[in-house]
Amino acid sequence: MVTLGLIGFGTIAREIVSAFPVDSVCWVALMREGTRRDLPANVSTVTQLDALIGPRPRAVVEAASQEAVAAYVPALLDAGIPTIIASIGAFADPILAARLTDASRNGGARLVLPSGALGGLDYLRAIAALPEARVRYTSRKPPAAWEVELATLGLSAEHDAVSLFEGTPAQAAKLYPKNLNAAFAVALAAGIDKVTVRVVADPKAAGNTHEIEVESTAGTASFRLVNAPSASNPKTSMLTALSLVAALGELLDREGLS
């Protein structure tokens, strides 16, 4: 059996585990002390980073938070363990981004940033070299996904769409660390200085919708993806876990481990 690691064991991690045959993978999940979960038979838990590194997992998937990226991923990469990051918004911190890049180089371990809930990133990487290129990313979700935020602001999106935020990718990553990783994936592909982020609660949204509008000397483009929300967490698209599973499978194939 192949040993693989997880940081966190919430909705996304559970969906990742369920995508692999029970008898082919032994999972080790790093969790906070005192956290209780009903775990599948092939998942064991540890509460210390050394206990995750010790079994030498072939790869680790971070599926917890930007804070978890900062706390654990540099050491995993330094130890030579390939790591896939779900919380791409962590790269909004340039110091942490440099630490991760250096650790990947020093440990000779791949650092994988999956596309998450998005498509069209190849196009964005292509126009990133054009200095005048401009990209607008809009996250449009049903009000249920932003229930707490709407209540905090004293707003209602029962009948009409409400704009909750418009600003830079770094501001978005700080304000919505668990919900706008897709926005920073766009920023990393196109260039942080080229991207504006908007967050909209929309009662007419059919699902978690990502809208990307691009203008440059190479032309114009627009991408619109409507993703079904996760059954367990309406703020997260079902596609997020599928993207991580695909990235993990590709990594194992490349390393000759599947």
Wavefront OBJ file of the C-alpha trace (Angstrom):
o trace
v 0.000 0.000 0.000
v 1.069 3.564 -0.693
v 1.274 5.898 2.299
v -0.091 9.395 1.671
v -0.507 12.324 4.019
v -3.170 14.923 4.708
v -3.122 18.165 6.631
v -6.605 18.508 8.079
v -9.555 16.176 7.703
v -12.608 18.190 6.761
v -14.960 17.958 3.817
v -12.278 18.211 1.131
v -9.935 15.671 2.730
v -12.767 13.200 3.212
v -13.699 13.469 -0.470
v -10.058 12.960 -1.483
v -9.798 9.785 0.597
v -13.039 8.397 -0.835
v -11.660 8.776 -4.388
v -8.961 6.127 -3.811
v -9.529 2.391 -3.209
v -9.461 1.592 0.504
v -7.014 -1.265 0.028
v -4.488 0.755 -2.013
v -3.693 3.749 0.215
v -2.814 4.180 3.873
v -3.549 7.787 4.893
v -1.930 9.708 7.741
v -3.839 12.876 8.667
v -2.288 15.672 10.719
v -4.993 17.182 12.925
v -5.227 19.553 15.851
v -5.051 17.880 19.249
v -8.509 17.184 20.620
v -10.171 17.119 17.190
v -12.674 14.295 16.873
v -13.627 12.753 13.537
v -15.307 9.563 12.379
v -12.491 8.230 10.235
v -12.388 5.618 7.478
v -10.530 2.439 8.399
v -7.481 3.337 6.288
v -6.962 6.770 7.884
v -4.859 7.264 11.008
v -4.300 10.590 12.745
v -1.322 12.332 14.276
v -1.085 15.658 16.098
v 2.605 16.475 15.563
v 4.367 17.309 12.306
v 7.228 14.906 13.048
v 4.702 12.079 13.249
v 3.515 12.932 9.735
v 7.041 13.143 8.335
v 8.170 9.952 10.102
v 6.236 7.447 7.936
v 7.675 9.174 4.827
v 4.419 9.597 2.905
v 4.877 9.642 -0.864
v 2.988 12.939 -0.979
v 0.955 15.180 1.313
v -2.166 17.195 0.509
v -2.799 20.346 2.537
v -6.570 20.754 2.923
v -6.823 22.877 6.043
v -5.999 26.596 5.936
v -3.465 29.249 4.992
v -2.150 29.053 8.564
v -1.533 25.335 8.111
v 0.468 26.035 4.953
v 2.757 28.363 6.899
v 3.069 26.046 9.892
v 3.731 22.734 8.162
v 4.452 22.838 4.443
v 7.990 24.340 4.491
v 9.182 21.534 6.779
v 7.548 18.871 4.598
v 9.272 20.240 1.501
v 12.608 20.509 3.342
v 12.182 16.835 4.241
v 11.824 15.993 0.544
v 8.093 15.203 0.666
v 6.065 16.460 -2.347
v 3.139 18.590 -1.208
v -0.069 19.742 -2.876
v -1.536 22.985 -1.542
v -5.283 23.659 -1.554
v -5.047 26.983 0.316
v -3.356 28.866 -2.522
v -4.261 32.174 -0.888
v -1.281 31.590 1.419
v 0.874 32.862 -1.447
v -0.520 36.340 -0.781
v 2.234 36.561 1.852
v 5.433 37.161 -0.162
v 7.661 36.047 2.712
v 5.837 32.734 3.002
v 5.834 32.318 -0.787
v 9.625 32.714 -0.790
v 9.972 30.216 2.092
v 7.930 27.644 0.216
v 9.875 28.112 -3.000
v 13.209 27.842 -1.182
v 12.100 24.752 0.760
v 10.949 23.042 -2.433
v 14.309 23.742 -4.040
v 16.348 22.746 -0.970
v 14.438 19.528 -0.348
v 14.119 18.581 -4.001
v 10.391 18.086 -3.485
v 7.654 19.233 -5.832
v 5.281 21.937 -4.638
v 1.996 21.555 -6.540
v -0.615 24.300 -6.897
v -3.701 22.709 -8.490
v -6.220 24.636 -10.566
v -8.883 24.067 -7.912
v -12.342 25.115 -9.065
v -11.071 26.973 -12.139
v -10.295 26.571 -15.812
v -8.581 28.907 -18.248
v -5.360 29.310 -16.269
v -3.219 28.458 -19.303
v -4.673 31.494 -21.086
v -3.923 33.707 -18.088
v -0.330 32.474 -17.905
v 0.055 33.242 -21.608
v -1.013 36.895 -21.260
v 0.880 37.445 -17.989
v 3.862 38.851 -19.927
v 1.744 41.671 -21.400
v 2.149 44.699 -19.112
v -1.208 46.276 -19.967
v -3.268 43.099 -19.471
v -6.147 43.443 -17.019
v -8.145 40.647 -15.387
v -11.317 40.834 -13.340
v -12.271 37.820 -11.293
v -15.764 37.592 -9.774
v -16.832 34.977 -7.254
v -20.634 34.734 -7.441
v -22.323 32.375 -4.991
v -25.824 31.867 -3.583
v -26.554 33.837 -0.374
v -26.375 30.629 1.695
v -22.628 30.572 1.065
v -22.248 34.058 2.566
v -24.861 33.895 5.322
v -22.484 34.934 8.108
v -20.850 37.708 6.066
v -24.203 39.161 5.017
v -25.467 39.135 8.607
v -22.272 40.791 9.855
v -22.700 43.603 7.338
v -26.430 43.907 8.001
v -27.218 43.095 4.377
v -29.752 40.866 2.650
v -29.416 39.193 -0.741
v -32.821 37.553 -0.650
v -34.049 39.281 -3.806
v -31.107 41.087 -5.430
v -27.379 40.471 -5.840
v -25.156 42.173 -3.263
v -21.481 43.017 -3.761
v -19.561 42.098 -0.605
v -16.067 43.046 -1.718
v -13.988 44.504 -4.523
v -10.228 44.906 -4.277
v -6.858 43.246 -4.728
v -6.123 39.502 -4.575
v -4.049 40.032 -1.414
v -6.939 41.819 0.313
v -9.324 39.067 -0.771
v -7.006 36.332 0.541
v -6.802 38.094 3.902
v -10.543 38.775 4.251
v -11.730 35.410 2.943
v -8.883 32.955 3.670
v -11.062 29.850 3.281
v -13.231 30.902 0.369
v -11.225 32.767 -2.275
v -8.312 30.486 -3.084
v -9.556 30.510 -6.680
v -9.006 34.268 -6.809
v -5.362 33.865 -5.894
v -4.941 31.048 -8.395
v -6.001 33.609 -11.013
v -3.546 36.139 -9.576
v -0.634 33.689 -9.616
v -1.370 32.796 -13.234
v -1.913 36.316 -14.612
v 0.180 38.422 -12.242
v -1.010 39.860 -8.950
v -0.847 43.468 -10.115
v -3.154 42.757 -13.071
v -6.106 41.278 -11.171
v -9.140 42.803 -9.484
v -11.315 40.559 -7.305
v -15.030 40.922 -6.671
v -17.280 38.901 -4.341
v -21.034 38.762 -4.988
v -23.889 37.094 -3.116
v -26.502 36.406 -5.779
v -29.885 34.720 -5.192
v -30.011 33.882 -8.909
v -26.654 32.067 -8.903
v -27.172 28.458 -9.947
v -24.030 27.350 -8.113
v -20.608 28.577 -7.081
v -19.813 30.707 -10.124
v -16.375 31.910 -11.231
v -16.280 34.684 -13.829
v -12.974 35.744 -15.388
v -12.820 38.684 -17.810
v -9.562 39.514 -19.609
v -8.488 42.438 -21.758
v -5.053 42.705 -23.370
v -3.351 43.455 -26.682
v -3.663 39.729 -27.402
v -7.457 40.060 -27.368
v -10.333 39.663 -24.965
v -11.588 36.583 -23.222
v -14.213 35.577 -20.719
v -14.593 32.369 -18.760
v -17.606 31.399 -16.701
v -17.667 28.262 -14.626
v -20.710 27.247 -12.598
v -19.661 24.616 -10.081
v -21.982 22.542 -7.940
v -21.302 23.246 -4.260
v -20.059 20.527 -1.965
v -22.958 18.810 -0.212
v -21.222 19.352 3.139
v -20.003 22.926 2.645
v -21.847 25.358 0.345
v -18.839 27.713 0.231
v -16.696 25.025 -1.400
v -17.179 23.697 -4.922
v -17.355 19.953 -5.462
v -14.714 20.499 -8.148
v -12.122 21.579 -5.570
v -11.667 18.078 -4.194
v -11.783 16.610 -7.707
v -8.950 18.945 -8.727
v -6.843 17.863 -5.755
v -7.492 14.201 -6.549
v -6.407 14.782 -10.163
v -3.276 16.642 -9.042
v -2.401 13.862 -6.600
v -2.935 11.182 -9.228
v -0.757 13.065 -11.711
v 1.962 13.498 -9.097
v 1.960 9.804 -8.228
v 2.081 8.870 -11.914
v 4.980 11.237 -12.534
v 6.874 9.849 -9.568
v 6.079 6.295 -10.642
v 4.211 5.617 -7.425
v 0.699 4.742 -8.534
l 1 2 3 4 5 6 7 8 9 10 11 12 13 14 15 16 17 18 19 20 21 22 23 24 25 26 27 28 29 30 31 32 33 34 35 36 37 38 39 40 41 42 43 44 45 46 47 48 49 50 51 52 53 54 55 56 57 58 59 60 61 62 63 64 65 66 67 68 69 70 71 72 73 74 75 76 77 78 79 80 81 82 83 84 85 86 87 88 89 90 91 92 93 94 95 96 97 98 99 100 101 102 103 104 105 106 107 108 109 110 111 112 113 114 115 116 117 118 119 120 121 122 123 124 125 126 127 128 129 130 131 132 133 134 135 136 137 138 139 140 141 142 143 144 145 146 147 148 149 150 151 152 153 154 155 156 157 158 159 160 161 162 163 164 165 166 167 168 169 170 171 172 173 174 175 176 177 178 179 180 181 182 183 184 185 186 187 188 189 190 191 192 193 194 195 196 197 198 199 200 201 202 203 204 205 206 207 208 209 210 211 212 213 214 215 216 217 218 219 220 221 222 223 224 225 226 227 228 229 230 231 232 233 234 235 236 237 238 239 240 241 242 243 244 245 246 247 248 249 250 251 252 253 254 255 256 257 258
